[in-house]
Amino acid sequence: MKLKYTIVKSQDQYNEYCRLLQDLVIKDDREFQDEIDLLTLLIEKWDKDHSTFNDLDPIELLKSLMRDHCLKPKDLVVILGLSKGTVSKILNYHKGLSKNSIRKLSHHFAVSQEAFNRPYRMINDDKRNIQDADLMNTA
Protein backbone atom coordinates (compact mmCIF):
# COMPACT_ATOMS: atom_id res chain seq x y z
CA MET A 1 0.00 0.00 0.00
CA LYS A 2 1.44 3.36 -1.03
CA LEU A 3 0.99 6.29 1.34
CA LYS A 4 -0.48 9.49 -0.02
CA TYR A 5 1.99 11.59 2.01
CA THR A 6 5.41 10.75 3.46
CA ILE A 7 8.07 12.52 5.48
CA VAL A 8 9.42 15.38 3.37
CA LYS A 9 12.76 14.37 1.85
CA SER A 10 13.48 17.14 -0.67
CA GLN A 11 12.90 20.80 -1.35
CA ASP A 12 10.71 19.90 -4.35
CA GLN A 13 8.52 17.66 -2.19
CA TYR A 14 8.36 20.41 0.44
CA ASN A 15 7.25 22.96 -2.17
CA GLU A 16 4.63 20.56 -3.50
CA TYR A 17 3.22 19.92 -0.02
CA CYS A 18 3.08 23.67 0.61
CA ARG A 19 1.10 24.14 -2.63
CA LEU A 20 -1.24 21.29 -1.72
CA LEU A 21 -1.76 22.67 1.77
CA GLN A 22 -2.52 26.13 0.45
CA ASP A 23 -5.07 24.69 -2.00
CA LEU A 24 -6.77 22.71 0.77
CA VAL A 25 -6.85 25.69 3.12
CA ILE A 26 -8.41 27.86 0.42
CA LYS A 27 -11.18 25.28 -0.06
CA ASP A 28 -12.07 25.82 3.61
CA ASP A 29 -13.87 22.47 3.80
CA ARG A 30 -13.92 20.49 7.06
CA GLU A 31 -13.72 17.31 5.00
CA PHE A 32 -10.00 18.04 4.42
CA GLN A 33 -9.08 18.92 8.02
CA ASP A 34 -7.16 15.69 8.72
CA GLU A 35 -5.23 16.11 5.47
CA ILE A 36 -4.49 19.76 6.35
CA ASP A 37 -3.27 18.72 9.81
CA LEU A 38 -1.02 15.99 8.41
CA LEU A 39 0.49 18.24 5.74
CA THR A 40 1.05 20.94 8.34
CA LEU A 41 2.93 18.49 10.59
CA LEU A 42 5.08 17.25 7.71
CA ILE A 43 5.88 20.79 6.56
CA GLU A 44 6.66 21.96 10.11
CA LYS A 45 9.02 19.01 10.59
CA TRP A 46 10.90 19.96 7.40
CA ASP A 47 10.95 23.61 8.52
CA LYS A 48 12.35 22.65 11.91
CA ASP A 49 15.00 20.35 10.43
CA HIS A 50 16.02 22.51 7.47
CA SER A 51 14.96 26.02 8.24
CA THR A 52 17.09 29.09 8.16
CA PHE A 53 14.21 31.01 9.76
CA ASN A 54 16.35 31.56 12.84
CA ASP A 55 18.70 33.65 10.69
CA LEU A 56 15.89 36.11 9.95
CA ASP A 57 13.89 38.22 12.33
CA PRO A 58 10.11 37.78 11.91
CA ILE A 59 9.76 40.85 9.69
CA GLU A 60 12.65 39.85 7.43
CA LEU A 61 11.07 36.40 7.22
CA LEU A 62 7.70 37.92 6.33
CA LYS A 63 9.27 40.08 3.62
CA SER A 64 11.10 37.05 2.24
CA LEU A 65 7.89 35.00 2.14
CA MET A 66 6.10 37.91 0.48
CA ARG A 67 8.78 37.98 -2.25
CA ASP A 68 8.60 34.20 -2.67
CA HIS A 69 4.80 34.34 -3.06
CA CYS A 70 4.81 37.56 -5.14
CA LEU A 71 2.77 39.39 -2.51
CA LYS A 72 2.58 43.12 -1.88
CA PRO A 73 1.70 44.94 1.33
CA LYS A 74 -1.86 45.39 0.05
CA ASP A 75 -2.16 41.57 -0.02
CA LEU A 76 -1.22 41.48 3.67
CA VAL A 77 -4.05 43.92 4.35
CA VAL A 78 -6.46 41.21 3.15
CA ILE A 79 -4.62 38.26 4.70
CA LEU A 80 -4.31 39.89 8.12
CA GLY A 81 -7.52 41.92 8.06
CA LEU A 82 -5.59 45.05 9.05
CA SER A 83 -5.44 48.58 7.67
CA LYS A 84 -2.80 49.66 5.16
CA GLY A 85 -1.30 51.90 7.84
CA THR A 86 -0.98 49.06 10.36
CA VAL A 87 0.61 46.75 7.76
CA SER A 88 3.05 49.53 6.88
CA LYS A 89 3.94 50.01 10.55
CA ILE A 90 4.56 46.26 10.93
CA LEU A 91 6.76 46.05 7.82
CA ASN A 92 8.74 49.13 8.92
CA TYR A 93 9.34 47.88 12.50
CA HIS A 94 7.08 50.46 14.13
CA LYS A 95 4.48 47.94 15.38
CA GLY A 96 4.89 44.37 16.57
CA LEU A 97 3.03 41.35 15.26
CA SER A 98 -0.04 40.47 17.31
CA LYS A 99 -0.82 36.89 18.30
CA ASN A 100 -3.71 36.93 15.85
CA SER A 101 -1.48 38.18 13.01
CA ILE A 102 1.11 35.51 13.83
CA ARG A 103 -1.59 32.82 13.60
CA LYS A 104 -2.85 34.14 10.28
CA LEU A 105 0.65 34.42 8.79
CA SER A 106 1.58 30.94 10.00
CA HIS A 107 -1.59 29.51 8.48
CA HIS A 108 -1.26 31.41 5.20
CA PHE A 109 2.40 30.59 4.59
CA ALA A 110 2.24 27.10 6.16
CA VAL A 111 5.08 27.73 8.59
CA SER A 112 5.19 27.23 12.32
CA GLN A 113 4.02 30.09 14.51
CA GLU A 114 7.39 30.05 16.25
CA ALA A 115 8.97 31.46 13.08
CA PHE A 116 7.03 34.70 13.60
CA ASN A 117 6.75 34.57 17.38
CA ARG A 118 10.26 35.68 18.29
CA PRO A 119 11.47 38.97 19.72
CA TYR A 120 12.92 41.51 17.33
CA ARG A 121 14.10 45.08 17.64
CA MET A 122 11.60 47.82 16.95
CA ILE A 123 12.55 51.24 15.61
CA ASN A 124 10.44 52.96 18.24
CA ASP A 125 11.66 51.31 21.45
CA ASP A 126 9.41 53.37 23.73
CA LYS A 127 6.60 50.92 22.87
CA ARG A 128 8.12 48.55 25.43
CA ASN A 129 6.23 50.34 28.17
CA ILE A 130 2.85 49.84 26.51
CA GLN A 131 0.85 47.07 28.14
CA ASP A 132 -1.06 46.25 24.94
CA ALA A 133 -0.81 42.50 24.18
CA ASP A 134 -0.62 43.27 20.45
CA LEU A 135 2.73 44.96 20.95
CA MET A 136 4.36 42.45 23.26
CA ASN A 137 6.27 40.55 20.54
CA THR A 138 9.09 43.07 20.59
CA ALA A 139 12.65 43.03 21.87
N, C-alpha and C positions, 0 to 999 in steps of 0.2 A: 504494500500500500504506500503510495507516494503522498507525502504531506504537502498541503497547499502552501504553507509557510515554514521556513527553517531559520535557524540562527543566521544572522547576516554575516556573510563571509567576504564581501567585496563592496567597493564604493558603488559599483553599478547596481548591485542588489539593494543596497541602502537607498539609492536614489529612486529605484523602482518602488520600494516599499513606501517611501515618503509620498510619491505620486499616488499610489493606491490609497494610502491613508487619507490624503487630502480629498480624493474623489469620494471616499466613503463618508467623510465628515460633512462634505457639502450636501450629500444626499439627505443627511439629518433624519435617518430612519432607524428606529430602535432595533429593527431586524438585524442590523449590522454591528450592534454594540460589542458583541464578543470578538468579532473580527477587528474592530477598531482597537479594542483593549489589547489584543494579542500583537497587532502591528505596532502599537505604541510601545509595548514592552520590548519588542525586538529592536525597534529603532533606538530607544533609550539605552539599551545595552550597548549597541554599537557606538552611540554618542559617548557613553561613559568610557568605553575601552579605547576609542580612537579620536576622541574630541580634542580640539585645540581651543575649545571655548574658554578654558581657564586663562588663555593668553589674552583674551579680549575682555574689556569691561562690558557690562550688559548693553550699553548704548552702542559701542563699537560692534558688538555682536548683532544687534538689531539692524544697524546700518548695513552690515555685511549680508545679512539675510535678505534685507530689502533689495540690495543689488542683485543677489543670486536669483530672486524671484521677480525682478524687474518691477518693483513696487516704488511708489512715490509717497511722500508724506500724506498726500490726500487719500491714499489707499489705507493708511493707518487710521485716519479719521473714521473710516467706515469699520475697519476691523476692531478698533478699540472702543468705538462709540464715544469719542472725545471731540472737542472742538479743534479747529486748525491751530488756534493759539496754544492750546495745551500740548498738542503733538509737537509743535515747534519748540516749546519750552523743554519737553522731554528730550528731543533730539539735540538740543543745544546745551544740555546739562544744567538747566535752570529749574527743573522739576523732576523729582524721582518717580520711578515706576510704582504704581499702586499694586496691591495684591491682585486686584481684579484685572488690571492690565497685564500683569505677569501671567495669569492664568490664560487670558485670551491669546497672548503672543505664543505661549507654550503650545496651546492647542492648534493655533493657525499654522505654526512652522514645524509642528511635530518634534519639538525638542523638550527636554525636561525643564521643569520650572526652575530648578536650581541654576540653570544657565543664565537666567535673567534675575534671579533672586540673590544677588551678591552685592556687597557694598561697592560703591564707586564714588569718586570725588565729584562734587558739584561745583559749579562756578560760583554760585552764591552760597557760601558756607554758613551764612547766618540762619538758614532754614533749619539747622540742627536743633534750634531751640523750639521749633514749632512742634506741638504735640499731635499734629494731624497724622493719622495712620498712613495716609496716602504718601506722605513724604518721608517715611521712616526707612526707606531702602537706600539711604545715602551714607557716605563715609563719615 
